[in-house]
Each structure stands twice: as C-alpha cells, then as structure tokens.
Amino acid sequence: MSYLSAIDLIKSQQMGAWVQAETDALNQKLLKCQMKLTRIQVFYMPVLDYANNVMKILILGLGGYMLMQQELTLGEITAFLTYSVLLSIPLMALGRIATIYQRGMVGITSCQTILNAEVPEIDTKTLSEETLDSLKGQTFSVRNLTYRYLQDDAPILNGISFDIPPGKKVGVLGSIGAGKTTLVNCLNHHLDVPSNSVFLGDRDITSFSRNDLRRFVKTITQDPYLFSATITENVKFGSGSRTISDDDVQGVLELSQLAGDVERFEQKAQTVVGEKGVMLSGGQKQRLSIARALLEPCDLLIMDNVLSAVDYETERKILEGLFARLEHRSVLVVSHRVNALEYMDEIIVLSDGKVLAKGDHSTLLKTCDYYRETWLLQQTETEANPC
C-alpha cells in the first residue's frame, strides 16, 4: 500500500523495477505463509472428516463380532452409531479451530499489547474544575530544562530557560537538529519531561495529567493530519459537544487565509478533502490545521513550523490575523524563517540544544551573528525569487 501511495515518486525516479522486485519478494513471503496454512487445512480436514467413517466401520465390525458372541445387543450397537454421529460435528469443528488458531493468537497478542500498556498513574487523575479555572491565564515557565532520549548520551536540550506570560508572542529559531521540536514536545508533555522543569503558573506540569494540560496548550504540527471528511467537519474536529456555527467556521478559515481557496471549490466548505487531505495542497493542509486550532480557545498555541508550505505574503497575513485574534493569549512559533518571527515579542535562538541568544528582532540583528546571517541570507533569497 505504501508503494501505491508513492506511485508518483516511483515513476519520477524510474524505480519501477526495484519496486516490482520488492513487491515480488513480499508476495513470495505471503505465498509461503499461505501454503503452510493450506497444508495444515489439507492434512487436518480430511483426517477429521474421515474419522467419523472410520469410527462407524470399527463400531460395525467390532460390534457385529460382539453381537454374534452375544456380548452386545442390536440396540447397543445402534446407540454407539448414534454417538459417533453426534461426535463427528465437534471433531470437524476442532479442525477448523486448529486452522484459525494461529491467526487468532496474532490478533490477541496485538490487542493485549495495547490494552496492557501501562498508563502512568498521574494520567488517570483529573483536576477539579476549580483548580483548572485557577490555572487559566498563568505563565508558562521553563526552568533549566535538560532532556535526552534514552538511546542518546548527549542531551538534546541543555539548560533551557524562558517564560511565556499571558499574551506574549515567542518565536524559536534554530537549524535542523537544534532541538526545536523536542522543546515543543516537552512543553505539551508529549515527552516525559523531568520534574521541576516546565511549569504552568507555580504548578509542575508533571503533577497533573496530560489531558488536563492540553486544555491550556494546543499544538499545530508541521505534518497536519486531516480526516476523509468535509472541510467544515475537519475544522470542527475537537470542538466536542459545543455547537459551532457556520459563521465561526468561516471566521477561522478567513484568519488562516484559506477562505479564498474554499470559495473556489465546487462544494465550498462541504468539499471532502480525502484521506489525509489528499485533495489539498501542502499549504492548504497547513492552513486548515491552523483554522482547526483557532476554533477553540487555549492559553498557549504552539505552531511547530506550520507555515513552511505557504508564501511570505500569506504567512504575514496569517500571523497578523492570528495575533489580532489571540491578543491576550500566548503563542509560540517555531520556524526556520526569520520573516515569520519578526513580529514576536521575544525570539529564542537555539543551537545544539542550548539558548544561543534571546531578544526581539531588532536586538538580535545587532547582537547575534547567527540570527543576522540567517536573516540576510533569507532576504537575498526572497529578492532573488519574488514569485
């Protein structure tokens, strides 16, 4: 199935022969497994089917001899024949059980792996509504955050510290591998962060469940996932039981700069986008995911490089509309583009998991060589490719 999804890439790279060889190898493995199963069926089913006939021959042969010796009566032999007929159906069912046993065990093992997965005790608890209300509008704080993956000796993040008070717009800039996405996954607790590293107000985020934390934090990833449903249904996803009007949907589509594209579709907002948004371009997928996140309010909106597939002008309009709507809410924007971060109150420059510099756009142009060089390089690229 993955080869079918990548058929355009396969054709463009002229990899048809390689894919055919890989598919043939997989088909051979499937054939071997199917033949093993067929051999089991061919062996067991005839044995069990003829077991009843063999049993009748034994009963008639041995019973007839014993009848002549006056050790059995004709009624007793008839009873034995009846018992053999009653046993034949269960024996045949036993053969079918033997053939599907392995299939069933594979499915049961997969289910048990999921059902028996250990859930942290803290994630089974829910804070009271009074406590949740008291956490609204609090400052997100990162204090000396150091994080390393289990297989790595060197930390991915090393001593990161900063604050995101209510209404503050913070940007994160860094090269590939600087630790930007790891930082995002620590803030929304997708990763098991060390205790006393990330706080909401004065409360450690590891002290309450992830479900409660995500009432306050929403993350838009760089790989948006869309369902095979209409544009409206994708936008409304996650709104729960709250009634969402068409005007609300239209409003967030306009903020994400997607309303114009939607109007050009034949069925407007009722257009089905297909599995994973296959009917939309990369930029349209990203803007639709932004619209979905804007529909429900939150204290901190994290945008992890979600504007990479849109042009500079669309990016500027999205950020202007976003900041106007989220005037009193916090935003963290992770991006490779300096242009996307010029409007931020504070920009954090990461390098090798450490904070290289902090400040607003004008300050960093004067004090941070890496930031200035990146900005000049991207300005040159923009001028060279105005379209």
C-alpha positions as CSV (number, residue, x, y, z in Angstrom):
1,M,0.0,0.0,0.0
2,S,2.9,2.4,0.7
3,Y,4.2,1.8,-2.8
4,L,0.8,2.7,-4.3
5,S,0.7,5.9,-2.2
6,A,4.2,6.9,-3.5
7,I,3.4,6.0,-7.2
8,D,4.2,9.5,-8.4
9,L,7.7,9.5,-6.8
10,I,8.4,5.9,-8.0
11,K,7.6,7.0,-11.6
12,S,9.6,10.2,-11.5
13,Q,12.6,8.4,-10.1
14,Q,12.3,5.5,-12.5
15,M,12.3,3.0,-9.6
16,G,9.6,0.7,-11.1
17,A,11.9,-2.3,-11.5
18,W,13.1,-2.0,-7.9
19,V,9.6,-1.7,-6.5
20,Q,8.5,-4.7,-8.6
21,A,11.3,-6.8,-7.1
22,E,10.4,-5.7,-3.6
23,T,6.7,-6.5,-4.3
24,D,7.6,-9.9,-5.7
25,A,9.7,-10.7,-2.6
26,L,6.8,-9.7,-0.3
27,N,4.4,-11.8,-2.4
28,Q,6.7,-14.8,-2.1
29,K,6.7,-14.5,1.7
30,L,2.9,-14.2,1.6
31,L,2.7,-17.3,-0.6
32,K,4.9,-19.3,1.7
33,C,2.7,-18.4,4.7
34,Q,-0.4,-19.2,2.8
35,M,0.9,-22.6,1.6
36,K,1.8,-23.6,5.2
37,L,-1.8,-22.8,6.2
38,T,-3.1,-24.7,3.2
39,R,-1.0,-27.8,4.2
40,I,-2.5,-27.7,7.7
41,Q,-6.0,-27.5,6.3
42,V,-5.4,-30.2,3.7
43,F,-4.0,-32.5,6.5
44,Y,-6.5,-31.9,9.3
45,M,-9.7,-31.6,7.5
46,P,-9.7,-34.9,5.6
47,V,-8.5,-36.7,8.8
48,L,-11.3,-35.3,10.8
49,D,-13.9,-35.8,8.0
50,Y,-13.0,-39.5,7.6
51,A,-12.6,-40.1,11.4
52,N,-16.4,-40.4,11.6
53,N,-16.5,-43.1,8.8
54,V,-13.6,-45.0,10.4
55,M,-15.4,-44.9,13.7
56,K,-18.5,-46.4,12.1
57,I,-16.5,-49.2,10.5
58,L,-15.0,-50.0,13.8
59,I,-18.3,-50.0,15.6
60,L,-20.0,-52.2,12.9
61,G,-17.0,-54.6,12.7
62,L,-16.3,-55.0,16.3
63,G,-20.0,-54.6,17.3
64,G,-21.0,-57.3,14.8
65,Y,-18.5,-59.7,16.2
66,M,-19.6,-59.0,19.7
67,L,-23.2,-59.3,18.6
68,M,-22.5,-62.8,17.3
69,Q,-20.8,-63.6,20.6
70,Q,-23.9,-62.3,22.3
71,E,-21.9,-59.8,24.2
72,L,-23.8,-56.8,22.8
73,T,-27.4,-56.3,21.7
74,L,-28.6,-54.7,18.4
75,G,-29.9,-51.7,20.4
76,E,-26.5,-51.1,22.0
77,I,-24.7,-51.1,18.6
78,T,-27.3,-48.7,17.3
79,A,-26.6,-46.4,20.3
80,F,-22.9,-46.5,19.6
81,L,-23.5,-45.5,15.9
82,T,-25.7,-42.6,17.1
83,Y,-22.9,-41.4,19.5
84,S,-20.4,-41.5,16.6
85,V,-22.7,-39.2,14.5
86,L,-23.0,-36.8,17.5
87,L,-19.2,-36.7,17.9
88,S,-18.5,-36.1,14.2
89,I,-19.6,-32.4,14.2
90,P,-17.4,-31.4,17.2
91,L,-14.4,-33.2,15.6
92,M,-14.9,-31.3,12.4
93,A,-15.1,-28.0,14.3
94,L,-11.9,-28.9,16.0
95,G,-10.2,-29.0,12.7
96,R,-11.4,-25.5,11.9
97,I,-10.2,-24.3,15.2
98,A,-6.7,-25.7,14.5
99,T,-6.5,-23.8,11.2
100,I,-7.5,-20.4,12.7
101,Y,-5.7,-20.7,16.0
102,Q,-2.5,-19.0,14.8
103,R,-4.4,-16.2,13.2
104,G,-6.4,-15.6,16.4
105,M,-3.2,-15.7,18.6
106,V,-1.6,-13.0,16.4
107,G,-4.7,-10.7,16.8
108,I,-4.9,-11.4,20.5
109,T,-1.3,-10.6,21.1
110,S,-1.6,-7.3,19.2
111,C,-4.7,-6.3,21.3
112,Q,-3.0,-7.3,24.5
113,T,0.0,-5.2,23.7
114,I,-2.3,-2.1,23.5
115,L,-4.7,-3.0,26.3
116,N,-2.0,-4.0,28.8
117,A,0.1,-0.9,28.1
118,E,0.9,0.8,31.4
119,V,-0.8,4.1,31.9
120,P,1.0,6.5,34.3
121,E,-1.0,6.9,37.5
122,I,-1.0,10.6,37.2
123,D,-2.7,10.4,33.8
124,T,-5.7,8.6,35.4
125,K,-6.5,11.5,37.7
126,T,-8.4,14.6,36.8
127,L,-8.2,18.0,38.4
128,S,-11.3,19.7,39.8
129,E,-12.9,22.5,37.8
130,E,-11.9,25.0,40.5
131,T,-8.3,24.0,40.1
132,L,-8.5,24.1,36.3
133,D,-10.1,27.6,36.4
134,S,-7.3,28.8,38.7
135,L,-4.7,27.7,36.2
136,K,-6.2,29.8,33.3
137,G,-4.1,32.8,32.3
138,Q,-1.0,31.6,34.1
139,T,2.6,31.9,32.9
140,F,4.3,29.0,31.2
141,S,7.8,28.7,32.6
142,V,10.8,26.6,31.5
143,R,13.5,26.2,34.2
144,N,16.8,24.7,33.3
145,L,15.2,22.1,31.1
146,T,17.6,19.3,30.1
147,Y,16.3,16.4,28.0
148,R,18.0,13.4,26.4
149,Y,16.5,10.4,24.6
150,L,17.1,7.0,26.1
151,Q,19.4,5.9,23.3
152,D,21.5,9.1,23.4
153,D,24.2,10.0,25.8
154,A,24.3,13.7,24.8
155,P,21.3,15.8,25.8
156,I,19.1,17.2,23.0
157,L,18.2,20.2,25.2
158,N,20.7,21.5,27.7
159,G,19.7,24.1,30.4
160,I,16.9,25.8,28.5
161,S,15.1,28.6,30.5
162,F,12.5,31.1,29.4
163,D,9.0,32.4,30.3
164,I,5.8,32.8,28.2
165,P,3.4,35.1,30.2
166,P,-0.2,35.6,29.0
167,G,-0.4,37.5,25.7
168,K,3.3,37.1,24.9
169,K,4.3,36.1,21.4
170,V,7.5,34.0,21.5
171,G,9.5,32.7,18.5
172,V,12.0,29.9,18.3
173,L,14.7,29.8,15.6
174,G,17.4,27.2,15.0
175,S,19.0,25.0,12.5
176,I,18.0,21.4,11.9
177,G,18.8,19.3,14.9
178,A,18.9,22.3,17.3
179,G,16.2,20.8,19.4
180,K,13.1,22.9,18.4
181,T,10.6,20.0,18.0
182,T,11.9,18.3,21.2
183,L,11.3,21.6,23.1
184,V,7.7,21.7,21.7
185,N,7.1,18.1,22.7
186,C,8.3,18.9,26.2
187,L,6.0,21.9,26.6
188,N,2.9,19.9,25.6
189,H,4.1,16.9,27.6
190,H,4.2,14.5,24.6
191,L,7.6,13.5,26.1
192,D,8.2,12.5,29.7
193,V,9.9,15.7,30.8
194,P,12.0,15.8,34.1
195,S,10.1,17.1,37.0
196,N,10.6,20.8,38.1
197,S,11.5,21.7,34.5
198,V,8.2,23.0,32.9
199,F,5.6,24.9,35.0
200,L,2.1,26.3,34.4
201,G,1.9,29.1,36.9
202,D,3.6,27.6,40.1
203,R,2.5,24.0,39.2
204,D,4.8,21.5,37.7
205,I,3.2,20.1,34.5
206,T,4.3,16.6,35.6
207,S,2.0,16.9,38.6
208,F,-1.2,16.6,36.6
209,S,-2.5,14.6,33.7
210,R,-1.7,15.3,30.0
211,N,-5.4,15.5,29.3
212,D,-5.8,18.4,31.8
213,L,-2.6,20.1,30.4
214,R,-4.0,20.1,26.9
215,R,-6.9,22.2,27.9
216,F,-4.4,25.0,28.1
217,V,-1.9,24.0,25.4
218,K,-2.7,23.3,21.7
219,T,-0.1,22.2,19.2
220,I,-0.2,22.6,15.4
221,T,2.4,20.3,14.0
222,Q,4.3,20.6,10.7
223,D,2.7,17.4,9.4
224,P,-1.1,18.1,9.7
225,Y,-3.5,15.2,9.8
226,L,-6.8,15.6,8.1
227,F,-9.7,13.1,8.0
228,S,-11.6,12.0,5.0
229,A,-14.4,14.4,5.7
230,T,-15.6,17.8,4.6
231,I,-13.6,21.0,5.3
232,T,-16.2,22.0,7.9
233,E,-16.1,18.7,9.7
234,N,-12.3,18.9,9.8
235,V,-12.4,22.4,11.3
236,K,-15.0,21.3,13.9
237,F,-13.0,18.3,14.9
238,G,-12.1,18.6,18.6
239,S,-14.9,21.1,19.5
240,G,-16.7,18.3,21.4
241,S,-20.3,18.8,22.1
242,R,-20.2,22.6,21.8
243,T,-22.4,23.9,19.0
244,I,-20.3,25.5,16.2
245,S,-22.0,27.8,13.7
246,D,-21.0,28.1,10.1
247,D,-20.0,31.7,10.8
248,D,-17.5,30.5,13.3
249,V,-16.0,28.1,10.8
250,Q,-15.9,30.9,8.1
251,G,-14.2,33.2,10.6
252,V,-11.3,30.9,11.3
253,L,-11.0,30.0,7.6
254,E,-10.5,33.7,6.9
255,L,-8.0,34.1,9.7
256,S,-6.0,31.2,8.2
257,Q,-6.2,32.7,4.7
258,L,-8.0,29.6,3.4
259,A,-11.4,31.2,2.8
260,G,-10.5,32.3,-0.7
261,D,-9.4,28.8,-1.7
262,V,-12.5,27.3,-0.2
263,E,-14.7,29.6,-2.2
264,R,-13.2,28.3,-5.4
265,F,-14.1,24.7,-4.6
266,E,-17.2,23.5,-6.3
267,Q,-18.9,22.5,-3.0
268,K,-17.3,25.2,-0.9
269,A,-16.8,24.2,2.7
270,Q,-18.6,20.9,2.1
271,T,-15.8,19.7,-0.1
272,V,-14.5,16.3,1.0
273,V,-10.7,16.6,1.4
274,G,-10.0,12.8,1.1
275,E,-7.8,10.6,3.3
276,K,-5.1,12.7,5.0
277,G,-6.2,15.7,2.9
278,V,-5.1,14.2,-0.4
279,M,-7.3,16.7,-2.3
280,L,-5.5,19.7,-0.8
281,S,-2.0,21.1,-1.4
282,G,0.6,21.2,1.4
283,G,-0.1,24.9,2.2
284,Q,-3.9,24.3,2.2
285,K,-3.4,21.4,4.7
286,Q,-1.4,23.6,7.0
287,R,-3.9,26.5,6.9
288,L,-6.8,24.1,7.5
289,S,-5.0,22.7,10.6
290,I,-4.4,26.3,11.8
291,A,-8.1,27.0,11.3
292,R,-9.0,23.9,13.4
293,A,-6.7,25.0,16.2
294,L,-8.1,28.6,16.2
295,L,-11.7,27.4,16.7
296,E,-11.3,26.5,20.3
297,P,-9.6,29.0,22.7
298,C,-6.5,28.0,24.7
299,D,-3.9,29.7,26.8
300,L,-0.8,28.7,24.7
301,L,-0.9,28.0,21.0
302,I,2.2,26.2,19.7
303,M,2.9,26.4,15.9
304,D,5.7,24.0,15.0
305,N,7.0,25.1,11.6
306,V,3.4,25.1,10.2
307,L,4.0,27.9,7.7
308,S,6.7,26.2,5.8
309,A,4.5,25.5,2.8
310,V,3.0,29.0,2.3
311,D,4.5,32.0,0.7
312,Y,5.8,35.0,2.6
313,E,2.7,37.3,2.0
314,T,0.3,34.6,3.1
315,E,2.5,33.9,6.1
316,R,2.4,37.6,7.1
317,K,-1.4,37.8,6.8
318,I,-1.9,34.6,8.8
319,L,0.3,35.9,11.6
320,E,-1.3,39.3,11.6
321,G,-4.8,37.8,11.9
322,L,-3.6,35.3,14.4
323,F,-2.2,37.9,16.7
324,A,-5.3,40.0,16.4
325,R,-7.5,37.1,17.5
326,L,-5.2,35.9,20.2
327,E,-4.3,39.4,21.6
328,H,-4.5,38.2,25.2
329,R,-3.2,34.7,24.7
330,S,0.3,33.3,24.3
331,V,1.7,32.0,21.1
332,L,4.9,30.0,20.5
333,V,6.0,30.0,16.8
334,V,8.8,27.6,15.7
335,S,10.1,28.4,12.3
336,H,13.2,28.3,10.0
337,R,12.1,31.6,8.6
338,V,13.2,34.8,10.2
339,N,10.4,36.7,8.4
340,A,7.9,34.7,10.4
341,L,9.5,35.8,13.7
342,E,9.9,39.5,13.1
343,Y,6.6,40.2,14.8
344,M,7.4,38.3,18.0
345,D,7.9,40.0,21.4
346,E,10.8,37.7,22.0
347,I,12.8,35.3,19.8
348,I,14.8,32.4,21.2
349,V,17.7,31.3,19.1
350,L,18.7,27.6,19.7
351,S,21.9,26.0,18.7
352,D,22.9,22.4,19.7
353,G,20.2,22.3,22.3
354,K,21.3,25.5,24.0
355,V,19.9,29.0,24.0
356,L,22.3,31.0,21.9
357,A,20.6,34.3,22.2
358,K,17.3,36.0,23.2
359,G,15.6,39.2,22.3
360,D,13.3,40.9,19.8
361,H,14.1,41.1,16.1
362,S,16.0,44.4,16.1
363,T,18.0,43.4,19.2
364,L,19.1,40.1,17.7
365,L,20.2,41.7,14.4
366,K,22.7,43.7,16.4
367,T,23.8,41.1,19.0
368,C,23.5,37.6,17.4
369,D,25.7,36.8,14.4
370,Y,23.8,33.6,13.5
371,Y,20.4,35.4,13.5
372,R,21.8,38.3,11.4
373,E,23.4,36.0,8.9
374,T,20.2,33.9,8.6
375,W,18.1,37.0,8.1
376,L,20.4,38.4,5.4
377,L,20.5,35.0,3.6
378,Q,16.7,34.7,3.6
379,Q,16.3,38.3,2.5
380,T,18.6,37.6,-0.5
381,E,16.6,34.5,-1.4
382,T,13.4,36.5,-1.2
383,E,14.7,39.2,-3.6
384,A,16.0,36.6,-6.0
385,N,12.7,34.7,-6.1
386,P,10.0,37.4,-5.8
387,C,7.3,35.0,-7.1
